[in-house]
Amino acid sequence: MQNPNGTILQLYHAGRLAAALRAFESLPSSSPASAAAAPAPLTAATYAALVSACSRLRSLPQGRRVHRHLVASSSSSPDAQLAGNTVLGNHLITMYGRCAAPDSARQVFDEMPARNPVSWASVIAAHVQNGRAGDALGLFSSMLRSGTAADQFALGSAVRACTELGDVGTGRQVHAHALKSERGSDLIVQNALVTMYSKNGLVDDGFMLFERIKDKDLISWGSIIAGFAQQGFEMEALQVFREMIVEGSHHPNEFHFGSAFRACGAVGSWEYGEQIHGLSIKYRLDRDLYAGCSLSDMYARCKNLDSARVAFYRIEAPDLVSWNSIVNAYSVEGLLSEALVLFSEMRDSGLRPDGITVRGLLCACVGCDALYHGRLIHSYLVKLGLDGDVSVCNSLLSMYARCSDLPSAMDVFHEIKDQDVVTWNSILTACAQHNHPEEVLKLFSLLNKSEPSLDRISLNNVLSASAELGYFEMVKQVHAYAFKAGLVDDRMLSNTLIDTYAKCGSLDDAMRLFEIMGNNRDVFSWSSLIVGYAQFGYAKEALDLFSRMRSLGIRPNHVTFIGVLTACSRVGFVNEGCYYYSIMEPEYGIVPTREHCSCIVDLLARAGKLTEAANFIDQMPFEPDIIMWKTLLAASKMHNDMEMGKRAAEGILNIDPSHSAAYVLLCNIYAASGNWNEFARLKKAMRTSGVKKSPGKSWVKLKGELKVFIVEDRSHPESEEIYAMLELIGMEMIKAGYVPKHSWKHAIVDHIDSDLFNEEMLAEYGNNQRDDSTPNLSV
């Protein structure tokens, strides 16, 4: 090549950047194999064009070759003065920044013998572009200390660094410096400031600055529209977008449309979205990757999946992000089959799924029917090598929990190496939802030792399990941990602690924490304590709290009234309970629910007003549930009302034919009234239908380990010793004069599943026995 400089420059200025670089690489000395040869004589302008070409093509390897050639040329031709050329140094810094090599950019900057404001601006921008915002601000500070005046590019980069860090305080200082240096009115600086204020929650400041910009450009409009959309001011974003269209000086690009579509999706306004969709077609941007993906997402958020799919298929070349978006849209709605079809199409397009793809599919797996597909996805993600991604494993764990496969969820949990708080929260929630409170407490013991950063979700799960088990000591441990971790001021956690203390019977601790909360109390705090007092029969304290709450102007909610009605029921305040029930809707706008009606049924039934309770059930605006019928059945047993008890039992069995409690309570009624024929018939019906009384269950903590006991269970490794001790205790109780409260009749009922008696024996005995006679067990 006779004139390499002319050829390279001609190709560069013609926009043929790759051809210019190929021309450079054809030079003998540009090849590594000919490194010993004398470098071809290139001018500073040619080097600048080559570095710029590498920068625009984002080609780091070629950029490094050009840089090495430049250094070699400078060492062999000192007169060319290329090594100390500030302009070339600035070009190299920019190239390395755009090619994601900020360390190389900094090295070039540090080796420059002379720097100008462009040098500083370039190296600051190189760090901001590559996620080194802190280093960028450090360089900006060094620039000011060196006495170099910051130009608009350096100021703009510094503001962008503050945006990335969320450091509005430093951003305001940069803003003040810009005003002081008379650069505050420069468009680059103003646009950066609008973005900084808007993205960091100061939308009003950003909009005020936006309105002061005289000559707004596309970046100005895009910054404020995106700021409004991202900070929850969707309607304001759409209004500014409309003003931009009406103003007419600038045509919106794909980013403006993307922000507008996101705003429509956030407010669920597909009507606005359709109008903007039509506008995007006018500007031929509906097929653009960015705008098209945002459009598809907008329709999905508006629950219009058909339109979302049509918009997606119109994208000219959908990338992985676009595919993930449409797959996730169907997954969120639980449409697993459709999501899997899209997933298959995505793979056929040649794209490799990532963790986001797999997490979206796992999200759609809900219920036992989806377990098969969930296992297939599990196998596939292992094949992809994603089983080491903790976020994917967390989703996998949650999938198994949603599909009611807790053992597999536990297996996944134990296989995760780098467990995070989300992992622990997921497994704790899974155990709690599947009624394994003892597992929650065991896991918490491990979690407390291995993971120092528990959050309120973890603690709430543990408190829920503690409340179910009545495990007071664990509640104290959680409270102590919350205090140590600085979570004690969290209102939601404090309310849960109050509720759990109350459920464990420690009302003093509940009241103490309630008083400590002071002004941080809300209606849930009051309601939790009122319900706690009511459940343990402290009606006066519960009603006093309710009066105190009303006097402070705190409006009760539906839970508050459940506590108040329960308090009245426990102590027989029938008139007061009916009064509070009557004022719920007129005074507080609270429509009575099934729970409130259950409280009234309980109130009347406990007071012996069984007919009134039955009439109340008949006139309710909705069908009675099992709890109401059980309440009436228990009261019928207490007041020996066999007819009402029969009606209540029938009500229960109509809802749940396998409900053992209804059979047991009705048997008790028949036994107490001496109706052994009905007793025998009911027992036979239980056996025929396979109904068995649910066994009792209890817990005790011994030497730091939770022990679980079930009635007549002999699976415990020390069961022989346990039963021997029980027999010994029973004998000692008899010697001490203890007389069981239950009669022999109830003993029969309590052991209704026993084979000691059959129906014929009970019927025969029922026909012959006298009311107060002792049973002859030898019949």
N, C-alpha and C positions, 0 to 999 in steps of 0.2 A: 504494500500500500504506500504509494508515493507521498500522499498528503493526508496522514491519518487525522490531523486536527480538523481539516476542512470536511472530510467525510463524516466524522463523528458529529460535528456541530450541525452539518446539514441534515443528517438523520434525526438528530434530537429536535431541532426546530420544526421539522416536519411531523413531529409527534410519534415517530417510529422509535420508541425508546428501547425496545428489545433488540431491534436491528442495530442501534447505536452501540449497545453493549456487546453484541456479537462482533461488531467491527473492532471494538477494543480488545476482545479476547483473541481475535485473529492476529494481534500484534505478537511478534516472537517473544518479547520479554514479559508479556502479561500472563504467560502460562507458567505454572509451577515447575514444569520440566525444564524450562529454559531460564531458571532464575539467575543463572550465572551470566547470562548474556546482558549486554548493555541495554538499558531501558530505552524504549522509543521516546523521542522528544515530544512530549505533549505540553501544551500551554495551560496556564491556570484556568482559562475559560473552558478548555476541553475537559479538564478535571472537574470543574464545577458542573458542567453538563452531565458528565457520567455519574457523579455523586447524586445529582438531582434525579436522574433517571432511576437509579437504584432506590432512592427515597420514594418516588412515585409508584414504583413497582413493588415496593416492600420486599426487596430482594437483599437479604442480609449477606449471604455468601458472596454475591457479586460486589456488594458494597465493600466488603472486607478486602477483596482482590484489588479493587480500585484504590483503596486506602494504602495497601502494601506497595502498589506500583508508585503511588505518589511519594511515599517515604523513600523508596529506592531511588526515584528520580531526583529527589532533593539531595540525597547523599552523594550522588554521582555528578550532579550539576549544581554546585553551590551558588552559581550566579543566577540561577532561576528563581531563588528565594521563594520556593514553594512551601517549604516546611513551616515558615513563619507567616504564611499568608493568612490573615485573619478571616477573610471572606471564605477561603476554602475550609478553614477550621469550623466556621459557622455552618457551612453546608454539611460537613461531616457530622457535627452534633445533631443537626436536624435529621439527617439520614438515620443515624443510630437510634434516635428517639422514635422515629416512625417505624423502624424495624424491630421494636421491642428489645433494644439493647441499651438500657439507660446507663449501665456501668461503663460501657465503651464510650458513650457520649460524655460521661463525666471525666473519663481518662483523657479524651481529646481536649476537653475544656481545661483540665488542670495543667496540660502540657503546652498550652498556648502561651507564647511569650508576650502577646499583647491581646487584650480583650476590649470589646466595645459593648454598648448596650444590647446589640443584637446577639452577641455571644451569651450574655447573661439570660436574655429572654429565651434563647434557644435551649439552653441547658435546663432552665426551669420548666419549660414546656415539655422537654423530653421526660422529665421525672413525673410530671402530672399525668401525661399520657399513659404511663406505665404503672400507675397505682402507687407512686412514691410521693404522695402529697406532702407528707411530713418533711422529707428531704427537700422538696421543692420550696417549702416555706423557709427552711434553713438557708437555702441558696439565696432566696429573695432577701432575707435579713442580711446575709453577707454582702450582697450587692449594695444595699443601702449603706452599710458600714464602710464600704470601700469608697463611698462618695460618688458612685455611678448613678446617674439619674435614671429612674425606671421609665421605660416608654410604655405605650399602651398595651403592647404585647406581653411584657413582663407583668404589668399590673393585672391584665386579664388572666394570665396563668396563675398568679398568686390567688386571685379571687376563686378560680376554679379549684385550686387546692383546698381552700377553706370550705368550699361546697362539698368536696369529697370527704373531708374530715368532719363535717357538720360543725365546724368551729366558726359560729357567727360572730363571736367576740373579736377574733383576729380579723375576720372579714370586714367588720366595721372599721377596724384600724386601717386596713388597706384602703377602704372606701374613703376614709378621712384623708389619707396620704394622697390619694388620687385627686381629691378636691383641692388640696393644698398645692399640688404640683400642676394644677390647671389641666389635668388629664381626666377629670371626672365627667366631662361632657363628651369624651370620645366614645363612639358607638361600641367598640369592642369591649371597653370597660363597663359601659352601661348594661350591655346584654349579659355579661358575666355576672354583674351584681343582681340583675333581675332574676337570673337563674338561682343564684345563691340564696337570696331571701325567700324565693318561692319554694324551693326544695326543702328548706329548713323550717317550714311552718310559718314564716313571716310573710304571708301572701299579701297582706295589706301594704307592707313596705315595698314589696316587689312591684305591686300594681301602681303604687304612687310614683315609683321611679320610672316605670314603663310609660305612664302618661306624660312624663316630662321629656321623654325622648322626642326630639323634633322630627328627625328623619328615620322613622322606624324601617327596619328591613325584615326579611323573612325570619331571621334568628330572633329578633325582638318579639314578633308575634308568636313564634313557636315557643319561646321561653315562658311567656306568661300563660299561654294556653295550657302547656304541659304542667306548669306549676299549679294552676287551679285544679286541673284534673287529678293530679297526684295527691293533693292535700284535701280532697273531699269536697271541693267547690265545683261540682260538675256543671251546674247550671250557669255559673259565672264563666266557666271555660267555654261552654257552647255559645254564650252571649258574645264573648270576645271573638270567637271564631266567626260568628255571624257579622260582627263589625268589620272584621278583616275582609270578608267577602264583599260587603256593601261598600267599603272604602275603595276597593278596586285597584289599588296601586300595585298589589302583589298577588300573584296566583298561589294558592296553598300547595304545599308539596306533600309527599307521603307522610312526613312526620306530623304536620298539622292535622291531616286526616286521621292519623293513628291516635293522636291525643283526643280528637273529637269522638272517635268511635269508642275509646275507653271511657269517656265521660258518659256517653249514652248507655254503655253496658253497665256502668256502676249504678245508674239510677233506674235501670230496667226500662228505658224509653226506646223501644224499637221503632216508634213512630218518627221521632227525631232521627234515629239511625237510618231509617229508610230514605229520608230526605237527603241526608248527607251522603248516603250510598249513591243516590242518583247524581249528586254533584261530583262524586269521585269518578263516576263513569264519564261525565262530561270532560273532566280533566285527564281521562285515560289512566287513572291511578288505581282502579279497582283490581287490576291484575298485578299490581306491584307487590313484591314480597312483604314489605313492612305494612303497608296500608291494607293489603288483602288479609293478612293474618289478623290484624286488629279488627277488621270488619267481621271476619268469621267468629272471632272471640266475642264481639259485641252481640251478635245474634245468639250465640250460645248462652251468654249471661242473661239474655232476655227470654230464655227457654224456647227459642225457635231453632231447634237443631237442624231442621230441614234446610232453612235458609243458610245456616252456618256451614252446612256441608256443601251447598251450592257455591257459596262464596269461596270456600277453601279450594274446590276443584277448579275455580277460575284463575287461581294463582299460577303464573307461568312456570315457575320452578320452585315449588315448596321445599323449604329446608327442614332440618330436624326440628327446629323450634316450632315451625308451622304444624308439622305432623303431631308433635307432642301436644300442642294446643287443642287440636280437633279430637285426638284420642282421649285427652283428659276431659273434654267437654262431655263426651258420651259416658265416660266413667263416673263422673260426678253425679250424673242422673241415674246411675245404677244400671245402665244399658250395656251389660257386659258383652253380649253377642255382637252388637254393632261395633263396640270398641275393639273387639278382637278382629273383626273384618278389616277395620281401618289399619290395625296393627299389621295384619298380613299384607295389605297393599303397601304399607310403608316399607316393609322388608323387601317386597318385590321391586320397589323403586331403587334398591341398592343402598339405602341408608342403614346404618348400624344403630340399633336402639341404644339409648343410654339409661342412666338411673332414673331420670325423670319419666321416661316412657314406661318403665317397669312399675314405678310407684303409682302412675296413673292407672294402669291395668289392675294392680292390686287393690286400689281404692274401690273398684267396681265389684270386687268379690265380697258379697254380703250374704250370709245365710248358708245353711248346710248344702243347698243345691249348687252353690258356687265353689264348694271346696275342691271338687275335681279340677276345675280350671285353675284355681289358686295353686294347686300342687304342680300343674303343668308349668305355670309361670315361674314357680319356685325352681323347677328343674332348668328352665331356660335361662334364668338369671345366673344360676351357678355356671352354666355353659359359657355365658358371656363374661364370667369373672367378676360379677357385681356382688357376689356374696361377701366381699370384704368391705363394701360400702355401708357404713353404719346407718345412713338414712334409708337405704333400700331395705336393710335388715329390720329396721324399726317398722317400716310399712308392712313387711312380711309378717312380723310378729302380730301387728294389729289385724292383718287379714285373717290369720288363723283364729284370733280371738273373736272376730266378727262372725266367723264361720263355725263357732262353738267347738273348736278343736283346741282346747286349752293345753293338752299334753304337747302338741306340736308347737304351740306358742312358747311353752316353757323350754322345749328343745332349742328353738331358734334363739331364745334369750341367752341360754347358757353357751351357745356357740359364738355369740358376738364378743369379739375380743376387746374392742374399745367402746365399752358401754357408756353412753352419755345419759343426761337427765331424761331425755325423751325416751330412751330405752326403758329406764326404770319406771317412768310414769306409765308407759304402755303396758308393761307387765303387771304393775300394781292395779291399774284400771281393769285389766282383763280378769285378774283374780277376784276383784271386788264385784264385777258384773256377773261373774259365774258363781257367786256365793261361796267363795273360798276365803273367808276372812282370816282364817289361821295362816294361810299361805302369805297373805298380805303382811301380816305381822312378822313372819319369818324372814321375808324378803327385806322388810324395813330394817331388821337387825343387821343384815348383811350390808344394806345400802348405807346405813349410818356409819359403818366402819370403813367402807371403801370409797364413798363418794361425798366429798365435802360440800357440794353446792346443791343441796336439795331445794326445791322450790315449793310453792304453796300447793301445786297440784299433787305432788308426792305426799305432802303432809295431810292434805284433805282426804286422800285415799286411805291413808293409815288411820285417820280419825274415824272415817266411816266404818272401817273394819273393827276398830276398838269399840265403837258404839254398839255394833251388832253383837259383839262378844261380851260387852260389859267390862272390858279390860281397862280398869281405871289406871293402873300403873303405866300402861303404854301411853295413855292420854297425858299423864304428867311428863313423860319423857318427850313427847312431841312438843308440848308447851315449852319445856326447857330448851329444846333445840331451836324452836322458833324464836325464843328470846335471844339465844346466843347468835343466831344467824341474822338478826335484825328484821325478822318477819313478823314480830309481835304487833307492829303497828298496822299490819295489813288487815283491813276491815273484814274482808271475806273470811280470812283464816281465823280471826278472833271470833266471828260469829259461829264458825264451825266448832271452835273450841268450846264456846258457851253451850251449844247444842249437845256436844258429846259429853261434857261434864254432867249436864242435866240428865242425859240418857243413862249415864253410869251411876246416877243417884247422888252425885256430889254437887248438890245445889249450892252449898256455901262457896265452892270454888267457882261455880258458874256466876253467882252473884258478885263475887270479888272481881272477876275479870270484867263483868258488865260495868261495874262502877269505875274501874280503871280506864275503860274506853272513853268515858266522859263525852265530850262533844263529837267524838268519832262514831257514836252509836247511830244506827239507822233503824228502820222498822223491822228489819230481820233480827237485829240484836234483841229488841223488845220481844218480838214474837217467840224467839227461841227460848228465852227465859220464862215467859208466860206459859208456854206449852210444857216446859220442864216441870214447873211447879204444879201445873194441872195434872200431869200424868202421875205424880206421886201423892196426889190428894191434898196438896196445900192450896185449897181453893181460895182462902182469904188472901194469901200472898199473891196469887195469880190475879185475882180481881183488883187488888190494890195497885199492882203494877199497871193493869189496864187503865185504871182511873188516872194514875200518874201520867201515863203515856198520852191519854186524851187531853189532860190539862196542859201539857207542853205543846199541844197543837200537832202532834204526830199522828197522821192518818193511819189507822190499822189496815192490814191487808187480810186476805182470806185465811192465812195461817194464824194470824192473831185471833180471829174469831173461833178457829178450831180449838185453840187453847182455852179461850173464855168459856165456850160451850162445854168442853171437857171438864173444866173446873166445876162448873155448875152441876154436871152429871155426877161427879165423884161424891159430892156432899148432899145431893138431893135438892139443889136450888132449882126446882122446876119452874116456878114463876119467873125467876130472874133469867134463867136460860132461854125460856120462850120469848122474853122481852128482848134480849140481845139478838136473838135470831130475827125478830121482827124488824129491828132497826138497821140490819145490814144493808139492804138495798135502798131504802128511802134516804138514809143519812149518809151512807158511804159509797153507794153505787156498786156494792159487791153482790153479785147474783149468787145465791146459795148453790153450792155444788153438792155432789154425792157425799163428800166428807162431812159437810155441815149437817146434811140430813141424817147421816149416820149418828152424829152426836146427839141430835134431837131424839132419834129412836132410842139410843142408849139412855138418854136423860129420862124419858118416859118409862122405859122398860125397867130400869133400876128402881124407880119409885113405885113399881107395881102396877103402873097404868098400862097394862098390856093391850087392852082394847084400843086406847088412844094411840098407842104406838103403831098398832096394826092399821088403824084408820089413817094415820099420818103417812104410812108407807103407801096406802092405796091412792092417796091424793097427790103424791109427788109427780112432778112433770116428767120424770124419767123412770125407767125400770129399776127396781131395787137390785142391789148387788149382794154378793154372798155375805159381806161384812154385816149388812143390816139384818139379814135373816139369822146369822149366827148370834148377833146381839139379842134378837128376840127369842131365839131358841135357848140361849143361856139363861135369860130372865125367866122363861117358862119353866126351866128346870128348878131355878131358885124358888119360884112361887108355886111349884107343883101344878102347873096348868098344862095338862096333857094335850088337850085339844089345840091350844095355841102352839104348843111345842111341835105337834104333828104338822101343823100348817107351816111353821118356820122351817122344819126339816125338809118338807116337800119343796119349799121354795129354794133351799140350798141344792137339793138333788136335781131339781129341774135345770139348774145352771151347771152343776158339776156332779154327774152321777157317781163319780169315784171319790167324792169328798168324804174322807174317813171321819172327820170331826162331827159331821152331821149325824152319822150312824151312832157314834159313841155317845153324844149328848142325848139323843133320843132313847138309846138303850138305858141310859141313866134315869131318864124320866120314867120309862116303863118299869124299871127295877124298883125305883122309889115308890111307885104307886102299886106295886105288886102285880102288874100285868105281865106275867111271865109268858103267856102265849104269844103276845106281840113281841116280847123280848126275843123269844126263840125264833120267830119268823124273821125278825130283822137280822139276827145273827146269821141265819141261813142265807138270807139275801146277800149279806156281806161276803160270805164264802163263795157263793155262786158267781158273784160279779168280780171276785178277786180283790176286794177292798180290804186293806190292812191298815191298822192304826199306825200312824207315823211314829217311829221310836223317838224317845226323848234324847237330848244331846246336851252335854255340858263340857266345860273347859276348866283347866287349872294349870297354873304356871309353876313348875318345879325345877329349881336349879337353872333358871334361865331358859327352860324348854317348855313349850306349850303342849300339854297333854289333852287329848280329846277322848271323851267317853260317850258311848251310845248304849241305850238300854238293851240288856241281854246280849251285848256284844262280847265275844270272847277272843277277838283277834289281837288284843293287847298282849305283848309278850309276858306280862306279869299278871295275867287275868286270874290265875288260880289264887295267888296271894291276895289280890284285890277282893275276890268274892269271899275268901276266908275271913278277911278283915271285916267285910260288911256283915257277915253272919255273926261274928263276935260282937260287933257294935249293936246289932239287933237284939241279941241276948241280953247285953248290958242294959239296953233301954227298957226291956220287959222287966228285968230285975228292979230297975229304978222306978217302976210303976207307970211307965208310959202307956197310954191307951190311944190307939190310932183314931183319928177323927172320922175316917171313912168307915161306914158299916160294911158288913160282909157282902151286902148286895153290890156295893160299889167296887169291892175287891174283885167280884166276878166280872164286872164290866171292864175294870181296868185291865184284866187279863183276858179280854174277849177273844183273843187269837189262840188262847191255850186249848189244847185238846183234852183238858181235864173233864170238861162238861160237853155234852152234846145236846142238840135241840130237844130230843125226846125226854131226856132226863130233866132239863129245865122246865119243860111244859108239864111233865108229870108232877114235879115238885110244886110248881106254881098252882096246880089244881088242888093240892092237898094241904099246903102249909098255912099256918095261921100268921097273922100280921106280925106278932112279936116273938114268934118261935125261933129257935136256933136251927139252922139248916142241918139236915142229916146228910152228910156228904157220902154216906155209904150206899145211897139208893142206886 
